[in-house]
Amino acid sequence: MDGPNVNLKFITLLQEHIKSVTDNEENYTFQLCSQIDELSNQVGHYFKCQGFKRSDTVALFVEGRPEYVCLWLGLAKIGVVAALINTNLRKNPLIHSITVANSKAIIFSDELSEGVEEVLDSLGGIPLYQFSDANPGKLLPKAVNLSAAISSTPASSLLEDIVIAVPKDKLLYIFTSGTTGMPKAAVITNLRFMFMGVGVHWMLDIGFDDIIYNSLPLYHTAGGMIGVGQVLLHGCSVVIRKKFSASNFWTDCIAYNCTSSSLDWYLATGLVPSSGLLTPPFTAVPLICLFIDSS
């Protein structure tokens, strides 16, 4: 592991592969990977300018998409901890998850705005940042259009902030499902994130050329740490599906040449060699490569 935190490892990985680029197709693909770094830099710069500081917590209540990773990665670059909120929560469990983490603000997506609006009176005027796709929905009262705000924010490196982080610094809060009471927050440090991502990588012999099908929630460990960790720590490719679909599982895997699945890791199984999915026709590169919107 190069560097004491997740962002340093990702930056090192990106720089190493950019140096080895030789053809036009890979140049284009690595440019996309650079956009992950740039968008997360914009997120970090924006929230730093808003007065957020190291060890502050921001609740992240956003459905699965590549930008989800950029949002918490950008917060982490300035030492802000993202509390990854289960997108199925509403009312009291949602209020509890936001407040128990001592969140200083909420980032939420358009499709979850109604859930946030229901609990606003219980959150004491907490700052609201609404993340929108290409066609933004109606902004909640007093909410900042985060997509528009960060689009005009510098994407320059935050290396001076990143190098301060040490392995035992908090990176994320990931919550239990709340089946036996209110959700409980588990502290995910840089060290824990890296150990889990690296451990699964070598245990399952995941390679650089693998394309990972990730249909699990990004707010939980399997999808958000182990799945995404293969991109940030090892340069694998990942296909993100917004919501899991049993009927489309194999169809998606075949369509996107996937060779491994975060669901299979979760169930402690692997893709069957006879499936023909272990020999993709092209070489994968390190990026969050595709997003399947099932809505």
N, C-alpha and C positions, 0 to 999 in steps of 0.2 A: 504494500500500500504506500503510494507516494504522497507524503504529506499527512499532517495530523487531523485533517477534517475533510468532509465530503466535497466541498467546493474546490479545495486545492487539488484533490485527486481528479476531479472532473476537468479542471483547467489543464492539468498536466497531461491527461489522456488526450484531450482535444489538440494540444500543441504537438504532441508526438505524432498523431495521425495526420495532421495537416502537413507536417514535414515530409511524410511519406507519400503524399498524393502525387499521382503521375498522369492520370488521364482526365478528360473533360467531365465525364460522368461523375467521377468521384469528387472532382472539384466542386461540382454543383451540390452534391450531397453533403459534403463537409461544410459548405456554406450554410445549409439548413441547420447543421449541428451548431455552427457558430451563432445562428439566430437564437438558439436556446440560451446560450450564454449571454447574448446581448439583451434579450427580453428580461432575463433574470437580473441583469445589471440595471435595467431601467426600473424594475420593481424596487430593487434595493435603494437606488438613488432617490426615488420618489418618497418612499417611506422614511428615509433618513432626513429628507428635507421637511417632512411633516413632523419631525421631532421624535420619532421613535428611536429607541436606543437599545443597546445590548441587554438581553435578558427580559425585555418586554415580550408580551405574548399577543398574537393576533389570531383570532379564530378564522379558519378557512372552511367555508360552507359552500362548496362548489362541486358540481357534478364532474365526472371523469372526462378529461380532455388533456391534450399535451400541455396546455397553458397552466394546468393545475400544478404540474411539477415546477414550471418556471416561477410560479407565485411563491411557493414555499422555499424554493432554492434562492430566490432573490432576497426574501426576508432573512434567510440564514446567512447570506453574505454580509449583512450588517449586524448579525448576532441576535436578530429577533426570532423568537420561537413560534412556529406555526402550530396551532391546535387543530388537528384534522378532525372536523366534525362529521359524524355520520349523516349523510344527506336524507335519510329516512326519518330523522328525528323531528318532532314537532312539539310545541307547547312546553310543558314542564321539563321533559328530558333535554330539549334543545336549550332552554334557559339554563339548566344546570350545567350542561357541558361548556357553555360559553363562560359562565361565571366562575365555575370551579377552577378553570385554568387562569383566572384573573386576566381575561382578555381585555386589551386596551382598545380594540377595534374589531370589526367583522368585515371580512371580504366574502361576498356572496354572489352567486350567479343569477342571471335574469330568471331562470326557471325555478329558483328557490325563493324568490322575493316574497311570495305570499306567506311562506313559513316564517320568514323574518318579520314581516309586517305584523303577524299575529302576536309576537312576543315583545314588540318594541317598548311597550309601556313598562315592562318588567326589567328592562336593561339599562335604565338610568341615563339615557342620552348618549350612549356609546357611539363613536364615529362609525359611519356606514360607508363601505366602498363596494359599489355594484359593478361586477365584471360582466361585460357584454360581448357577444360575438359580432359578426359583421352587421347583423340587423338588430340593434339594441332594442330592448323592451322598455316599458315605462319605468322611469326612475322612481324609487321610493322617496318620499319627502326627506330632504336634508341629506340624501345619499350622493356621494361623489361618483361620477362616471369614471371608474378606474381605468377602463380601456383607453378612453380619450386622454386621461391625465398622463398615463405613462407613455403614450405614443409621442408626446412632445418632451419627454425626459431624456437626458443624455444616457447613452449606452456604454460609456467609458468604463474601464476596468475598476473594480472595487477591491483590488488586491491588498491595499493597505488595511482594509477592514477584515478581509478574509484571513490573512496570516495571523491575526490575533487569536483566532479560535483554536482551542486545544481539544484533544480527543474526548475529554470528559465533559465538554460543554454541551448543554442541551441543544438539540437540533429540532425535535418535533415532540408533540404530545399525540399519542395514538390511543384512542379510547376502546374499552371493552364494549361489547354489544349491548350491555344493559339488560340481559335476560334475567338476572337475579337481583334487580335493583337499578338504581341510576348508573349510567355509564361512568367508568373509572378511568382516569388518565394514566397511561404508562409513559414514563419518561424515556425518550429515545435520544441518546447522546450520539455524537459523531462516531464514537468508538463502536457502539452497539449497532448502528446502521451499517458500518463498514464490515464488522465481523459477520453479521447475518448475510449481507450481500456476497461477501467473499466466500464464506463457508458453503453456501448453497451452490455457488458457481463451481467450486472445485469438487464438491460432493457429487453433483450431477453431471460433471464433465461438460459444462456449457462452454461452447466455443465462440470465438469472435464472429464466425460466419452464421451463427444461429440467429433465427428470427423468432422472437418470443410472442406468443399470443396472450395478451393480458386482458382478460375480461372481468377480473376481480376488482372490487372497489379500491380506489387509490387512497382512501382514508384508513385502510386496514393494512396489517403487516404484509400479508402475502402479495397483494397487488402493489401497494405503495412503497414498501421497503425492498422486498426481495425481487419483485418484477422490475420496478424502476431502477433499482440498484444495479442491475446488469447493464443498463445503459450508462449510468453515471460513473460506475466504478470499473467497468470492463469493456465498454464500447460495443456491446451487442445492440441489435435492433429490436424494437418492440412495437407491436401493433396493439393499440389501445381501443377497446370497445367500450362505448359509453355505459351500456348495461349488458349483463350476461344474458345470452340467449342459447338455451340448450338445442333448439332446432337449427340454429345457424352455426353451431360450434365447428363442426367438421367442414362445413361449406366455407366458412371464413378462413380456417386453417389452410385449406387447399388453395383458395383464391389468393391468399397473401403469402404462400410458400412458407408457412410457419413450420418450424422444426421442434419447437418446444412450447409448453403452455404453463402459465403460472397456476392454472387450475390443477394440472397434473402434479405439480410440486405440492400443492396444498393437500391433495389426496394421496401423496407419497407414491405416485405412479409415474410412468414415463410414456411418451408416445410410442406406439407399437411399431417396430421396424418395418413390418410388412405393409404399413399404411402408405409407404412411398413418400412420406413427408420429411425424410431425413436427408434428402439430396436436392436442395433448392437449386434452381437454374441460374442463380446469380449470387454474387458475393454481397453479404450484408455489410453495412457500415454503421458507425455509432451515431444514432440519432433516434429520437422518438418519431418513428417513420410514418405511421398511418393512424388515422382516427376514424373509427366506424361509428357514426351517429345513428343510434337505433330508434331515435324519437320520431 
